[in-house]
Amino acid sequence: MKVILRKNFEQLGKVGDITNVKDGYARNFLIPKGIVLKATDGAIRSLENEKKQKENKNSRLLLTSQTIADKLKKTIVIIKVKVGEEDKLFGSVTASDIAENLMTQKIEIDKKLIELDEPIKSLGTHNVSVKLHNEVKGNIKVVVNKE
């Protein structure tokens, strides 16, 4: 029986693959568990339409991510913090602080996309990367100043 995989299944393949399996295996195990669909003409056309829609959505996301990355190159985030003796920060600058500052500049980026290995704990200029898409990374210049 020809079937279309709806979930990744180690023995058969990845989502969207069309494979042949034994009739009993498909009817008794794979179809009831929702792992596969019977590969009818309609199901195959539906699968092709889904793939086209995913590709279109991905290309739109890629384009918007690239425009945001270009905007971020020109953006400078200035964060003022309290410091103690010898210019040591009270606390640190985190991804959420950077995201909040970007919101004031009308650039909306989720704090989870901002890649900080460790919170910023020193004054000065720091380059911070932002993962906007699988293929696109942006960079922000973060300037930490005394309050």
QUIBEL-V978735 format. One record per pair of residues at least 4 apart in sequence whose ideal C-beta (glycine too) atoms are under 8 Angstrom apart, sorted by the first residue. I is the first residue (numbers start at 1). J is the second residue. If there is no record, write none. Layout:
i:I j:J
i:I j:J
This chain:
i:1 j:20
i:1 j:21
i:1 j:22
i:1 j:23
i:1 j:26
i:1 j:27
i:1 j:38
i:1 j:39
i:2 j:18
i:2 j:19
i:2 j:20
i:2 j:38
i:2 j:39
i:3 j:18
i:3 j:19
i:3 j:20
i:3 j:21
i:3 j:26
i:3 j:30
i:3 j:31
i:3 j:36
i:3 j:37
i:3 j:38
i:3 j:39
i:4 j:16
i:4 j:17
i:4 j:18
i:4 j:36
i:4 j:37
i:4 j:38
i:4 j:39
i:4 j:43
i:4 j:44
i:4 j:47
i:5 j:9
i:5 j:12
i:5 j:13
i:5 j:14
i:5 j:15
i:5 j:16
i:5 j:17
i:5 j:18
i:5 j:19
i:5 j:35
i:5 j:36
i:6 j:15
i:6 j:34
i:6 j:35
i:6 j:36
i:6 j:37
i:7 j:15
i:7 j:34
i:7 j:35
i:8 j:13
i:8 j:14
i:8 j:15
i:9 j:13
i:9 j:30
i:9 j:35
i:9 j:36
i:12 j:17
i:12 j:19
i:12 j:21
i:12 j:35
i:12 j:36
i:13 j:17
i:13 j:19
i:16 j:47
i:16 j:50
i:16 j:51
i:18 j:39
i:18 j:44
i:21 j:25
i:21 j:26
i:21 j:30
i:21 j:36
i:22 j:26
i:23 j:27
i:24 j:28
i:25 j:29
i:25 j:30
i:26 j:30
i:26 j:31
i:26 j:36
i:26 j:38
i:27 j:31
i:28 j:32
i:29 j:33
i:29 j:35
i:30 j:35
i:30 j:36
i:31 j:35
i:31 j:36
i:31 j:37
i:31 j:38
i:37 j:43
i:38 j:43
i:39 j:43
i:39 j:44
i:40 j:44
i:41 j:45
i:42 j:46
i:43 j:47
i:44 j:48
i:45 j:49
i:46 j:50
i:47 j:51
i:48 j:52
i:49 j:53
i:50 j:54
i:51 j:55
i:52 j:56
i:53 j:57
i:54 j:58
i:55 j:59
i:56 j:60
i:57 j:61
i:58 j:62
i:59 j:63
i:60 j:64
i:61 j:65
i:61 j:133
i:62 j:66
i:62 j:133
i:62 j:135
i:62 j:136
i:63 j:67
i:64 j:68
i:65 j:69
i:65 j:132
i:65 j:133
i:65 j:135
i:65 j:136
i:66 j:70
i:66 j:136
i:67 j:71
i:68 j:72
i:68 j:107
i:68 j:109
i:68 j:132
i:68 j:138
i:69 j:73
i:69 j:130
i:69 j:132
i:69 j:136
i:69 j:137
i:69 j:138
i:69 j:139
i:70 j:74
i:71 j:75
i:71 j:107
i:72 j:107
i:72 j:130
i:72 j:138
i:72 j:139
i:72 j:140
i:73 j:138
i:73 j:139
i:75 j:102
i:75 j:105
i:75 j:107
i:75 j:140
i:75 j:141
i:76 j:140
i:76 j:141
i:76 j:142
i:76 j:143
i:77 j:98
i:77 j:101
i:77 j:102
i:77 j:105
i:77 j:140
i:77 j:141
i:77 j:142
i:77 j:143
i:78 j:101
i:78 j:143
i:78 j:145
i:79 j:93
i:79 j:97
i:79 j:98
i:79 j:101
i:79 j:142
i:79 j:143
i:79 j:144
i:79 j:145
i:80 j:145
i:80 j:146
i:80 j:147
i:81 j:89
i:81 j:90
i:81 j:91
i:81 j:93
i:81 j:123
i:81 j:144
i:81 j:145
i:81 j:146
i:81 j:147
i:82 j:89
i:82 j:90
i:82 j:146
i:82 j:147
i:83 j:87
i:83 j:88
i:83 j:89
i:83 j:90
i:83 j:123
i:83 j:146
i:83 j:147
i:84 j:88
i:84 j:89
i:84 j:90
i:87 j:123
i:87 j:146
i:89 j:93
i:89 j:121
i:89 j:122
i:89 j:123
i:89 j:144
i:92 j:119
i:92 j:120
i:92 j:121
i:93 j:97
i:93 j:98
i:93 j:119
i:93 j:120
i:93 j:121
i:93 j:142
i:93 j:144
i:94 j:98
i:94 j:111
i:94 j:116
i:94 j:119
i:94 j:120
i:95 j:99
i:95 j:111
i:95 j:112
i:95 j:114
i:95 j:116
i:96 j:100
i:96 j:111
i:97 j:101
i:98 j:102
i:98 j:111
i:98 j:114
i:98 j:116
i:98 j:128
i:98 j:140
i:98 j:142
i:99 j:103
i:99 j:109
i:99 j:110
i:99 j:111
i:99 j:114
i:100 j:104
i:101 j:105
i:102 j:107
i:102 j:108
i:102 j:109
i:102 j:140
i:103 j:107
i:103 j:108
i:109 j:113
i:109 j:114
i:109 j:130
i:109 j:132
i:110 j:114
i:113 j:130
i:113 j:131
i:113 j:132
i:114 j:128
i:114 j:129
i:114 j:130
i:114 j:140
i:115 j:128
i:115 j:129
i:115 j:130
i:115 j:131
i:116 j:120
i:116 j:128
i:120 j:126
i:120 j:142
i:120 j:144
i:122 j:144
i:123 j:144
i:123 j:145
i:123 j:146
i:124 j:143
i:124 j:144
i:125 j:141
i:125 j:142
i:125 j:143
i:125 j:144
i:126 j:141
i:126 j:142
i:126 j:143
i:126 j:144
i:127 j:139
i:127 j:140
i:127 j:141
i:127 j:142
i:128 j:139
i:128 j:140
i:128 j:141
i:128 j:142
i:129 j:137
i:129 j:138
i:129 j:139
i:129 j:140
i:130 j:137
i:130 j:138
i:130 j:139
i:130 j:140
i:131 j:136
i:131 j:137
i:132 j:136
i:132 j:137
i:132 j:138
